[in-house]
Amino acid sequence: MRQLYGSINESLHSVLPICAIVLLLSISLSPVMPGVMVMFLFGAMLIILGMSIFTIGSNISMEPLGEGVGIQLSKSKSKVFPVIICFVVGVLITIAEPDLTVLAEKVPSIDSWVLIFLVALGVGVFLAVAFIKTKFKIRLSYILVPLYAVVLVLACLPYIFDVGSVDFIPTAFDSGGVTTGPITVPFIMALGAGLASMRKDKHSAEDSFGLVALCSIGPILSVMVLSLIIKPEPAAENVAVFDYTINTREAFLRFLDIDTGIVRYVQEVALAFLPIVGMFIVYQLIFKRFKKNQVIRISIGFAYTYVGLVLFLTGANVGFMPAGQLIGEVIALSAFKYALIPIGMILGYFVVSAEPAVHVLKKQVEEVTNGAISQKSIGIALSVGVAVSVGISMVRVLTGIPILPIVIVGYIIPLVITFFVPPIYTGIAFDSGGVASGPMATTFILPFAIGACEALGGNIMTDAFGIVAMIAMTPLITIQVLGLIGKTRQDRKLRKIHMEIEQIDDGIVYYDEGEAE
C-alpha cells in the first residue's frame, strides 16, 4: 500500500503541472468547450492512476523477466542461440507495442501489418546487434556513428535523386520513437541489465544501457528503405477529426465507447501482452528460474501492468488527444500564434515527466550507478531537451522549415560528443531518446502540433510530423552535456587534489641519518 501511495504521489507531481497549464490556457489564449475539458480532466485522472499501477507492475514483472532472460543468455556457451533469441524477442515485443499500431494506421499506401512486421524485424535485428555489442564489449559510439551516418545518407537521397518521398522522411524518423514505448522499454532495459550483470569488469555498468538506442535505429532504417523502394504517397490528411461541441455527458461516454474508448485498449493491450506472457511461460518451463512465490508475484505484476497500461492509454488517447489538438488550433488562429513556441516548450518540459517509461529509465540509472547519477539530474536533462525540441518543432510549424537540416545537425552534435564523455552517459542519452518519445508525445504533443499546422494551412506530413523524432533527438545532447559537466567537475577535483598533494610534498623536509644525528 505504501508503494502504491508513493507511486501515485510521483504520478501526481508529473501530471498536475500539465493540468495546470491546460487550465490556464483554457481561460486565456485557448478557451475550450466544456465537453473537451471534461474529457481532459477525466483523462488526467486515468493517466495518474494508470501510471501509478503500471510503474508498480513493471517493477515486479517486466523487469525481473527481462533481467532473467538477459542473465540466462549471458550464461549460454552457444554463440548463435542467444543471437536468435534476441532477434525473436525483439520481433515479439515490437509487434506488442500499441504505439506502432497507431503509426501504421497513419500510412494508407502501405498495408499496416506489412509496416508493423518490417519495423519489428528492424528491432529484432538490432536487439541481436545489441547482444553482440555487450558480449564483445564494443563501445556504443563505434556502432552508433556509422549507423546514423547511413540513416542520414538515406534521408538525403530523396532530395538528391528522384527516389522515395521527401514527405515520408519525418514519419521514418518518428517510427524510431514509437517502437520504444511503455511495453518495450522496461523489458529491453532489464534485458540489458541482465546481460551486463554477469560481467564483473569495470565496463559492465555502462553496457547496461544502449539497447534501447540500438533498437530505435532499426525501425528508422527499415521504414526509410521501404519508402525508397515503393515510394509511398504521404498520409497528410489521415488525421483524427473531433467533435468539440459535445456536452459533459457525451464526453464521459467517449471513454466507454466500444471503438475508441476503454474497450478498445482492453483488447489492444491484451493482444500486446500475449507474446510477453507466452515468453514468460516458455522461459519458466525450460529454465525454472523463478520459485513458486516469485511466479505468483510476477503474474500479479503482469496484471498490474496490464490494468495500468489500459487506464493510461485510455486517458491519453481519449482525454488528452482532443484537448491537445484543439489548443494548438485555437492558439494558431489567434493574434498570438507565435506564443506556440514558448507554450510548446513549457508543455514539452512537463509532458516528458509523465511518460511511464521515463520513470523506469531514471530508476535504473540511479540503481546501476549507485546514485552517482541521480533521478533528478536525468529528469531535468530530459525535460530541458524535450522543451527545446518542441520549441524548434513549433518554429517548423510556423515557418515550414524542412526537418532534414535540423536532424543532420541534431545527430552530428551528440555523435561527436560521444567521444568526449564517459561511455555510460552515451548509453543513457541514446536510450533516453527512445524513452522520451512515448505515448504522451504521440497523444498530446503531436496533436498539438497537428492542430496548429492545420489551422495555419501547412503540410501536416512535413511540418507537424517529425515532432516525435525531434523529441527523441534533443535528449541525446542534453544528457551528454550533463556528462561533460560531470566529467569536467571530476577532473577539476582531481587536479585540485593533485596540487594539494604536491604542496604537501614540497613542504616536507626529509633528513638523512647523518643530519638527524
Secondary structure as UniProt FT lines:
FT   HELIX           2..26
FT   TURN            27..29
FT   HELIX           34..60
FT   HELIX           62..75
FT   HELIX           81..95
FT   HELIX           98..105
FT   TURN            108..109
FT   HELIX           112..135
FT   TURN            136..137
FT   HELIX           140..160
FT   HELIX           166..168
FT   HELIX           169..178
FT   TURN            182..183
FT   HELIX           184..197
FT   TURN            202..205
FT   HELIX           206..208
FT   HELIX           211..230
FT   TURN            236..237
FT   TURN            244..245
FT   HELIX           248..254
FT   TURN            255..256
FT   TURN            258..260
FT   HELIX           262..287
FT   HELIX           292..314
FT   HELIX           315..320
FT   HELIX           321..333
FT   TURN            335..336
FT   HELIX           337..339
FT   HELIX           340..351
FT   HELIX           352..354
FT   HELIX           356..368
FT   TURN            369..371
FT   HELIX           375..399
FT   HELIX           403..417
FT   TURN            418..420
FT   HELIX           423..436
FT   HELIX           439..440
FT   HELIX           441..445
FT   HELIX           446..456
FT   HELIX           460..464
FT   TURN            465..466
FT   HELIX           467..507
FT   HELIX           513..516
//
